[in-house]
Amino acid sequence: MTKTPLSPYEQASYDLNLFRERRIAERRKADRHTSDRRKGKKKNGSQPDADTFPEGMH
């Protein structure tokens, strides 16, 4: 099957889509070098629990 050549706009759009897909795949594969925030935070006594409201606020 022979394909007609792409117009300059279509070629640029195709190249950009390929670049985006490759970049997204690289970023997903790479290590973040940050702690995972979903694991939960350690609570200390100085900060209030986010699930509770101060007195008089309910």
C-alpha positions in Angstrom: 0.0 0.0 0.0 1.5 3.3 -1.0 0.8 6.3 1.0 0.6 9.9 -0.2 3.2 12.2 1.2 2.0 14.2 4.2 1.6 18.0 4.0 4.1 20.0 6.1 1.4 20.5 8.7 0.5 16.8 8.9 4.1 15.8 9.1 4.8 18.3 11.9 1.7 17.1 13.8 2.8 13.4 13.3 6.3 14.2 14.5 5.0 16.1 17.5 2.7 13.2 18.5 5.6 10.7 18.2 7.8 13.0 20.4 5.1 13.4 23.0 4.5 9.6 23.2 8.2 8.9 23.5 8.7 11.6 26.2 5.7 10.4 28.3 7.0 6.8 28.1 10.5 7.9 29.2 9.0 9.9 32.1 6.9 7.0 33.3 9.8 4.7 33.2 12.2 7.0 35.1 12.6 7.0 38.9 11.1 10.1 40.6 13.8 10.7 43.2 11.0 11.8 45.6 9.2 10.1 48.3 5.8 8.6 47.5 3.3 10.9 49.1 0.5 8.3 49.1 2.2 6.2 51.8 0.8 8.5 54.5 2.5 11.1 56.7 3.9 10.6 60.1 2.0 12.6 62.6 3.7 14.6 65.3 2.1 16.4 68.2 2.7 19.9 66.8 0.5 19.7 63.8 -3.3 19.2 64.1 -4.9 16.2 62.4 -6.2 17.2 59.0 -9.4 15.2 59.5 -10.5 17.2 62.6 -11.8 20.7 63.0 -10.9 23.1 65.7 -13.5 23.6 68.4 -16.3 25.8 67.4 -15.8 25.1 63.7 -18.3 22.2 63.2 
